[in-house]
């Protein structure tokens, strides 16, 4: 197990349409961020995607990654949230 | 998957929809090493020390905002009560220290810097006198400096000479900042039982018992509690309390994460999380709205004190488990102009200053951001401060007054302080005079600490 992992949660919310998953994962791959787990649902016509990723081998800074993902989100007209997993761990796990 | 989609969306919507944020990350800086009999030399040392210790505060907060997706609204600094340094000043003024603090805050991009204050619960030192005399000048010649003075405690009683002097200072500060509706008073708090680790403005300072430097966290979160209570009409009190505790746990936990990480990055110890619900003027980010969702037609109606007591207690119980060290003021804040729901309750005639005073018996922190008529006599202001201090003294809790006698305004007028300080109605105060009482001089003796009825 890689103990130097830097786990980052990517959440995408927006109106469902073709190409969202493709666009998002392309940007993730281009940044050399590794997807470890994916959960996706359509919730009341809302496209909701969450990915657990490992950021430790990324080819850019965290901020630059957020900017790249933001740009892709804007193109796809969806909201993209990039957050360190600790914020969810602290809130939802004892 | 480590987390469910629902959990992740809950966290995201707390920020995006329910206005959750870390209200403040406050860095305490001990400035006692800056002592000098020359106030100007002392001011230079204070500036340099604050810059040196808190240099990384704003950059660190910005990194953490991005990393966790949680806004950190204010970055603040508190310092040792300046009156302690003022004891050594040859020249009887502490204003240059306030200007140095203001300059340091601006240089670092800090929102407010606090600690231009004194602890006079039992009496005045020469330094206290110098500091007190400098307050109106200091607040009117700086933008970001906040002042607080502790005039009473459960151990010492209430220094009524201090109360009266502070009433004069409040009045003077208001008149001298009449162009901004008495804004200087929004940066001035009079405390009873002040705490040494409060991260909230304007009453923050680094107590003499604190470490060389410390990081404290203050939370916001009324909007999150409000959202959780939205469908709670059928819950009984036990269930309602459980619901509030759970929400409080989650928002406090986020503060704990930010505090720990900021501490690690800056190499400054993490002090405390203040388990408070701090409202903002933003729609829905209101303590009053929570009280009304609990079943009150309007905040201020009979039952409000009980509802607030329960809310306050549940917030603490939930937050306590989430925080390694809880401290500060820890309770629901009810600053009037900063809470749109409070202002509406006043305008509807449901809430008056007497009921507000009763509410301060069960929550933090006192008559906070209360605009009163500009022609309110000093004696009446002293009476209001004394009453509030008595509540704190007898109940072993912190109470405070942040009163703004708005020059030229009368009860019912609307005053706008801008930004987080908000806008709201000027409240009516009692017409009868406590003049003889508040001018007796001396100190109200501390209460007996047994036979607690």
Interface residues (C-beta under 8 A of the other chain):
Chain A: X7 X9 X11 X13 X37 X39 X41 X43 X48 X50 X52 X62 X63 X66 X81 X82 X83 X84 X85 X86 X87 X88 X89 X90 X91 X92
Chain B: X1 X2 X3 X4 X5 X7 X8 X9 X10 X11 X12 X66 X67 X68 X69 X70 X250 X253 X254 X256 X257 X261
